[in-house]
Amino acid sequence: MRVHEAGALHAEGYGGPPLYLPFPTDVNALLPQLWADSVCRDADGRLTVAGLDVEAIAREFGTPAYVIDEGDFRARARAFRDDFAAPFDTVCGGADVYYAGKAFLCTAVAKWVAEEGLSLDVCSGGELAVARRAGFPAERIGFHGNNKSLSEIRDALDYGVGRIVVDSFVEIDRVAAIAAELGLVAPVMIRVTVGVEAHTHEFIATGHEDQKFGFSLSGGQALDAARAVLAHETLDLRGLHSHIGSQIFDTGGFEMSARRLVGLHAQIANELGHHSPEIDLGGGFGMAYTSQHTPLQPGEIGEQLADIVGREFKAIGDGDLEKVPVPRVSIEPGRAIVGPSTFTLYEVGTVKPVELGDHHSRVYVSVDGGMSDNVRPALYEADYSCTLANRTSDAEPVLARVVGKHCESGDIVVQDEWLPADTQPGDLIAVPGTGAYCRALSSQYNHTPRPPVLAVRDGRAQVIVRRETIDDLLALDVGSS
């Protein structure tokens, strides 16, 4: 972009669509990779999900609303479960899939995860409380977090979680002490910072050394952590854990991460005489938000990771897996399961064309939600797509920006998208791919009640998280004495 004395917004070429967003041949078409499998248009052009149309959803439940296809969620969970079990079977007897609850968790989702045979990863006392309310099997729960409180650790051990991922020397001592108080042995894994920089946004890259998570391989810190765990009689070292980031589209980073984890695993076995039964490669598998994203399918990821782990253990065993038993592998997908299963339904409030100069213009479409229900565009400059949902249109496509109702210029829902020129107040707009880190990161900014989460199945919608009300907001305001 050429520099302009009045600023970048005035530079030649500003205001056009991004390269990944060509002029559409059909502005009503849906890109299948962005939506749950059941989403389509009916004979009247209305968007439907699992047989239920969006106008019916809006009439009964209002907007904005998160709409999750239960069947699609379950299918994606099963795909990870099955497509990792098969390739890892010959390597280490299978693989365990932990759904990352931080992406989105509520009681209903916890029950779906349990029913589909997955385990669950939680990282706060609140997420653990949801799991307990759902009756999730304790032995299939992993507990994360870089600063777990004493009460959170005690609650986790009291419930009997299958593993606590320790993140600091202080925490190792805390878990050991609380386990001693409760008269039990706590199963722990060591969070290892493997020094791998995933190709993702800096705020969601977690494998490099200069960040808050885990024990670094540099300087032998991770080995010292293993030594510290083994020194406590009330701790059981189950293995090593890593997580290199989120929204990752290839397995190159996982290969380097696995190599370093396997090296540390072997070092612990050789120097400390401990053979850990587990190794966790983390999650972060990407999903498609727009046409620029091409995520791998679970089967592809499973086969590639199984090959990587098998190859690394063969290397330290001189080509013989029998010499160095491979620990059971686990992964932690969250976004890749719930993200594509969900869209957010909004109602259009205002439509305003804005001239940008240099023969460019943009239409600002304001909806009844915004950064309070999806902060990712403001936080990560995340891109989203959208479609006119209550009808189709023969009008010319225009470059639009879908924005929210909040008092921030950065309150953008969809940065760039082609919408019909006749988009008008009262229309419905659907934004796909909002299952992960949207409700989970939502806020009450401008005292805006948060939307409900609706699960749709067989043509019927059920509220699984109700809409907040003004009364809910005022209930927290205790006033003055």
C-alpha positions in Angstrom: 0.0 0.0 0.0 1.4 3.4 -0.9 1.9 6.0 1.8 -0.4 9.0 1.9 0.3 12.2 3.8 -3.2 12.0 5.4 -2.7 8.4 6.6 -3.0 4.9 5.5 -6.8 5.1 5.2 -6.3 7.6 2.3 -3.7 5.5 0.4 -4.4 4.4 -3.2 -6.2 1.0 -3.2 -7.6 1.3 0.3 -11.1 0.0 0.7 -11.1 -2.9 -1.7 -11.8 -6.5 -0.8 -9.0 -8.7 0.6 -7.3 -11.1 -1.9 -9.1 -14.2 -0.5 -12.5 -12.6 -1.1 -13.2 -12.4 -4.9 -16.4 -11.0 -6.3 -19.0 -13.8 -5.9 -20.8 -15.5 -8.8 -23.7 -16.2 -6.4 -23.9 -14.0 -3.3 -26.5 -16.5 -1.9 -24.2 -19.5 -2.1 -22.9 -21.1 1.1 -19.3 -22.4 1.4 -19.8 -25.9 2.9 -16.5 -25.9 4.8 -17.7 -22.9 6.9 -21.0 -24.4 8.1 -22.3 -27.4 10.0 -23.2 -30.2 7.7 -27.0 -29.8 8.1 -27.0 -26.0 7.2 -28.6 -25.2 3.8 -31.3 -23.0 2.3 -34.9 -24.1 2.0 -37.2 -23.6 -1.0 -37.9 -20.0 0.1 -34.2 -19.2 0.5 -34.1 -19.2 4.3 -31.2 -20.7 6.1 -32.0 -23.9 7.9 -30.1 -25.9 10.5 -31.0 -29.5 11.2 -34.4 -28.9 9.6 -35.2 -25.7 11.5 -35.3 -22.3 9.7 -33.7 -19.2 11.1 -36.9 -17.1 11.0 -38.5 -19.7 13.3 -35.5 -19.5 15.6 -35.6 -15.7 15.7 -39.3 -15.6 16.4 -39.1 -18.0 19.3 -35.8 -17.1 20.9 -34.9 -13.6 19.6 -31.5 -12.4 18.4 -28.6 -12.4 18.7 -28.3 -16.1 19.5 -25.6 -18.8 19.2 -27.1 -21.8 17.2 -25.3 -25.1 17.6 -26.0 -28.2 15.5 -25.9 -31.0 18.1 -25.6 -33.7 15.5 -22.7 -31.9 13.8 -20.9 -31.4 17.2 -21.3 -35.1 18.0 -20.1 -36.2 14.6 -16.9 -34.1 14.8 -16.2 -35.4 18.3 -16.6 -39.0 17.0 -14.3 -38.2 14.1 -11.5 -37.2 16.4 -12.1 -40.2 18.6 -12.1 -42.8 15.9 -9.6 -41.2 13.5 -7.0 -41.0 16.2 -7.7 -44.4 17.7 -7.0 -46.3 14.5 -3.5 -45.0 13.5 -2.3 -44.8 17.1 -3.4 -48.4 17.8 -0.2 -50.0 16.4 2.0 -47.3 17.9 0.8 -47.1 21.5 -2.5 -49.0 21.8 -4.7 -46.0 20.8 -5.1 -42.4 21.7 -7.2 -40.4 24.1 -9.1 -37.3 22.9 -9.7 -34.6 25.5 -12.3 -32.0 24.4 -10.9 -28.5 25.4 -13.7 -27.1 27.4 -12.2 -23.5 27.2 -13.5 -23.3 23.6 -17.1 -23.6 24.9 -18.5 -25.5 27.8 -21.9 -25.9 29.4 -23.7 -28.8 31.1 -25.2 -30.1 27.8 -21.9 -30.0 25.9 -20.2 -31.8 28.8 -22.8 -34.5 28.6 -22.4 -34.8 24.8 -18.6 -35.1 25.2 -19.0 -37.9 27.8 -21.6 -39.8 25.7 -19.3 -39.7 22.7 -16.5 -41.3 24.7 -14.2 -38.3 24.8 -12.3 -37.0 27.9 -12.5 -33.4 29.0 -9.9 -30.8 29.6 -10.8 -28.0 32.1 -8.7 -25.0 33.2 -10.6 -23.4 36.0 -12.8 -24.2 39.0 -15.8 -22.9 37.1 -15.2 -25.3 34.2 -14.7 -28.2 36.7 -18.0 -27.2 38.4 -19.8 -27.6 35.0 -18.2 -31.0 34.5 -19.3 -32.1 38.0 -22.8 -30.8 37.4 -22.9 -32.9 34.2 -21.7 -35.9 36.1 -18.7 -36.2 33.9 -16.4 -39.2 34.9 -13.7 -37.7 37.1 -11.0 -40.1 35.8 -11.5 -38.7 32.3 -10.9 -35.1 33.3 -7.6 -33.2 32.9 -7.1 -29.9 34.9 -5.0 -27.2 33.3 -4.0 -23.6 34.4 -0.9 -21.7 35.1 -2.2 -20.3 38.5 -4.6 -22.8 40.0 -5.8 -21.6 43.4 -5.6 -23.9 46.5 -9.4 -24.3 46.5 -9.3 -25.3 42.8 -6.6 -27.9 43.3 -8.5 -29.3 46.4 -11.7 -29.5 44.5 -10.0 -31.3 41.6 -8.3 -33.8 43.8 -11.5 -34.3 45.9 -13.4 -35.1 42.7 -10.7 -37.5 41.6 -9.6 -36.0 38.3 -7.5 -38.2 36.1 -4.6 -35.7 35.8 -3.5 -32.2 36.9 -1.2 -30.5 34.5 1.4 -28.7 36.7 2.8 -25.4 35.5 5.3 -24.2 38.1 7.5 -25.4 40.9 5.2 -23.6 43.3 2.3 -25.6 42.0 4.1 -28.9 42.3 4.5 -28.2 46.0 0.9 -27.0 46.4 -0.5 -30.1 44.7 1.7 -32.4 46.8 0.7 -30.7 50.0 -3.0 -30.8 49.3 -2.8 -34.5 48.2 -1.1 -35.2 51.5 -3.9 -33.5 53.4 -6.5 -35.5 51.6 -4.5 -38.8 52.0 -4.1 -39.6 48.3 -1.6 -39.6 45.5 -2.2 -37.0 42.8 -1.7 -37.9 39.2 0.2 -35.1 37.4 1.6 -34.2 34.1 4.3 -31.6 33.5 3.5 -28.8 31.1 6.6 -28.4 28.9 7.4 -25.3 26.9 9.1 -27.0 23.9 10.4 -23.9 22.1 8.3 -24.3 19.0 6.8 -21.2 17.5 3.5 -22.2 15.8 2.5 -20.1 12.7 -0.4 -18.4 14.3 -1.3 -15.1 16.1 1.2 -14.1 18.8 -1.5 -14.1 21.5 -2.4 -17.7 20.8 1.1 -19.1 20.2 2.0 -20.9 23.4 5.0 -23.2 22.6 7.8 -20.5 22.5 9.9 -19.9 25.6 9.0 -16.3 26.4 5.4 -16.8 27.7 3.6 -17.7 30.9 3.0 -21.4 30.4 5.0 -24.4 31.4 8.6 -25.4 32.2 11.2 -24.6 29.6 13.4 -27.2 28.1 16.2 -24.6 28.1 18.5 -24.9 31.0 17.0 -28.2 32.1 14.0 -26.6 33.8 11.6 -29.2 32.6 13.9 -32.0 33.7 14.2 -30.4 37.1 10.4 -30.2 37.3 10.3 -34.0 36.7 12.8 -34.5 39.5 10.7 -32.3 41.8 7.6 -34.3 41.1 9.3 -37.6 41.7 10.6 -36.4 45.0 7.1 -36.2 46.4 5.5 -39.4 47.6 2.1 -37.9 47.1 2.6 -37.2 43.4 2.4 -39.7 40.5 4.2 -38.5 37.3 1.9 -39.6 34.5 3.8 -37.9 31.7 4.6 -34.8 29.7 2.3 -32.3 28.1 2.8 -29.6 25.4 0.6 -27.1 23.6 2.2 -25.0 20.8 -0.7 -22.7 19.9 -4.1 -22.5 18.3 -5.5 -22.3 14.7 -2.7 -24.4 13.3 -3.1 -25.8 9.7 -0.1 -28.2 9.4 1.7 -30.7 11.5 5.2 -29.3 11.1 5.1 -27.7 14.6 3.8 -30.9 16.2 6.7 -32.8 14.6 9.3 -30.6 16.3 7.3 -30.6 19.5 7.0 -34.4 19.6 10.7 -34.8 18.9 11.6 -32.6 21.9 9.0 -34.2 24.2 10.2 -37.7 23.3 13.8 -36.6 24.0 12.8 -35.4 27.4 10.7 -38.5 28.0 13.8 -40.6 27.3 16.0 -38.4 29.4 13.7 -38.8 32.4 13.7 -42.5 31.9 17.5 -42.7 31.6 18.5 -40.2 34.3 15.7 -40.5 36.8 14.6 -44.1 36.2 10.9 -43.2 35.5 8.9 -44.4 32.5 5.9 -42.1 32.2 2.8 -43.9 30.7 1.4 -40.8 28.9 2.3 -38.0 26.5 0.0 -35.2 25.4 0.6 -33.3 22.2 -2.0 -30.6 23.0 -4.5 -29.2 20.5 -4.8 -26.1 18.4 -6.0 -27.8 15.2 -7.4 -25.1 12.9 -10.8 -24.6 11.4 -12.1 -22.6 8.4 -13.5 -19.2 9.2 -13.3 -17.9 5.6 -12.3 -19.3 2.2 -8.6 -18.5 3.0 -8.5 -21.4 5.5 -7.9 -25.0 4.6 -7.8 -27.1 7.8 -6.7 -30.7 7.8 -9.3 -33.4 8.5 -9.1 -35.4 11.8 -8.1 -38.5 9.8 -5.2 -36.7 8.2 -4.0 -35.2 11.5 -4.3 -38.6 13.3 -2.3 -40.4 10.6 0.4 -37.7 10.5 0.8 -37.4 14.2 0.9 -41.2 14.7 3.7 -41.4 12.1 5.6 -38.6 13.8 5.4 -40.2 17.3 6.2 -43.7 16.0 9.2 -42.3 14.1 10.6 -40.4 17.0 10.3 -43.3 19.4 11.9 -45.6 16.9 14.8 -43.1 16.6 15.6 -43.4 20.3 15.1 -47.1 20.3 17.4 -47.8 17.4 14.4 -48.6 15.2 12.8 -51.0 17.6 9.6 -49.8 19.4 9.9 -52.7 21.8 13.1 -51.3 23.3 11.4 -48.0 24.3 7.7 -48.6 25.1 5.6 -45.7 23.6 3.5 -43.9 26.2 -0.2 -43.5 25.4 -0.8 -40.4 23.4 -3.6 -37.8 24.0 -4.7 -34.7 22.2 -7.0 -31.8 23.0 -9.2 -30.4 20.2 -11.8 -27.8 21.1 -12.2 -25.3 18.4 -12.1 -27.9 15.6 -15.1 -29.7 17.2 -17.4 -26.9 18.4 -16.3 -24.0 16.1 -17.8 -25.2 12.8 -20.9 -26.6 14.6 -22.2 -23.2 15.5 -23.3 -19.9 13.9 -24.5 -16.7 15.4 -27.8 -15.2 14.2 -28.2 -11.5 14.2 -30.9 -9.0 13.1 -29.9 -6.0 11.0 -30.6 -2.6 12.6 -29.1 -0.1 10.2 -27.5 0.0 6.8 -25.2 2.8 5.9 -23.1 3.3 2.8 -19.7 5.0 3.3 -17.6 6.5 0.5 -13.9 5.7 0.9 -12.5 7.6 -2.0 -10.5 6.3 -5.0 -13.8 4.9 -6.4 -14.2 2.6 -3.4 -17.2 2.4 -1.0 -18.3 0.1 1.7 -21.7 -0.6 3.2 -21.8 -0.7 7.0 -24.4 -3.2 8.2 -25.1 -2.8 12.0 -26.5 -5.8 13.9 -27.9 -6.3 17.3 -24.8 -7.8 18.8 -21.1 -7.2 18.4 -17.9 -7.5 20.4 -19.8 -8.5 23.5 -20.7 -11.8 21.9 -17.6 -12.1 19.6 -14.5 -10.3 20.7 -12.1 -12.3 18.5 -12.1 -9.7 15.6 -11.1 -7.0 18.0 -8.7 -9.2 20.0 -7.0 -11.2 17.3 -8.0 -9.4 14.1 -9.9 -12.6 13.3 -11.7 -12.8 10.0 -15.3 -14.2 9.7 -17.8 -14.7 6.9 -21.5 -14.2 6.9 -24.6 -14.5 4.7 -28.1 -13.0 4.4 -30.0 -15.7 6.2 -33.8 -15.0 6.0 -34.0 -14.9 2.2 -32.0 -15.0 -1.0 -31.6 -11.9 -3.2 -31.0 -11.1 -6.9 -29.5 -7.7 -6.0 -25.9 -6.8 -7.0 -23.3 -7.8 -4.3 -21.7 -5.0 -2.5 -18.7 -5.0 -0.2 -20.0 -4.8 3.3 -18.6 -4.6 6.9 -20.8 -6.1 9.6 -20.4 -4.2 12.8 -21.9 -4.3 16.3 -23.9 -1.9 18.4 -21.2 -1.1 20.9 -19.4 2.3 21.5 -16.1 1.2 19.9 -14.8 1.8 16.4 -13.2 -1.7 16.6 -16.6 -3.3 17.3 -16.5 -5.3 14.0 -18.1 -8.7 13.5 -17.2 -9.3 9.9 -14.4 -7.2 8.4 -15.2 -7.8 4.7 -17.9 -9.7 3.0 -20.1 -9.5 -0.1 -23.8 -9.0 0.8 -26.7 -8.2 -1.5 -27.2 -4.5 -2.1 -30.8 -4.7 -0.9 -29.8 -5.8 2.6 -32.1 -3.9 4.9 -33.1 -3.4 8.5 -35.0 -6.4 9.8 -33.0 -8.9 7.7 -31.2 -11.7 9.5 -27.5 -12.2 9.2 -25.8 -15.5 10.1 -22.1 -15.7 10.9 -20.6 -19.2 10.8 -17.8 -20.7 12.8 -18.7 -19.0 16.1 -18.8 -22.0 18.4 -15.3 -21.6 19.8 -14.2 -18.6 22.0 -17.2 -16.5 21.3 -19.6 -17.3 24.1 -16.6 -18.4 26.2 -15.0 -14.9 25.8 -18.3 -12.9 25.8 -18.8 -9.9 28.0 -21.5 -7.6 29.3 -19.9 -4.5 27.7 -22.2 -1.5 27.7 -24.3 -3.6 30.1 -25.5 -5.8 27.2 -27.0 -9.2 28.3 -25.3 -12.1 26.7 -27.1 -14.2 24.0 -28.5 -17.7 24.6 -27.0 -20.9 23.2 -29.5 -23.0 21.3 -29.0 -26.6 20.4 -30.8 -27.8 17.3 -31.6 -31.4 16.6 -34.2 -33.0 14.3 -36.0 -29.7 13.6 -36.3 -28.6 17.2 -34.3 -26.1 19.2 -33.5 -26.3 22.9 -32.0 -23.6 25.1 -28.9 -25.0 26.7 -27.6 -21.6 28.0 -30.4 -19.1 28.5 -30.2 -15.5 27.5 -29.1 -13.1 30.2 -31.6 -10.4 31.2 -31.3 -6.9 32.5 -32.5 -8.3 35.8 -29.4 -10.6 35.8 -27.2 -7.6 35.3 -28.9 -5.6 38.1 -28.8 -8.6 40.4 -25.0 -8.3 40.6 -25.2 -4.6 41.4 -25.6 -4.4 45.2 -25.9 -0.6 45.2 -24.5 1.7 48.0 -25.0 1.4 51.7 
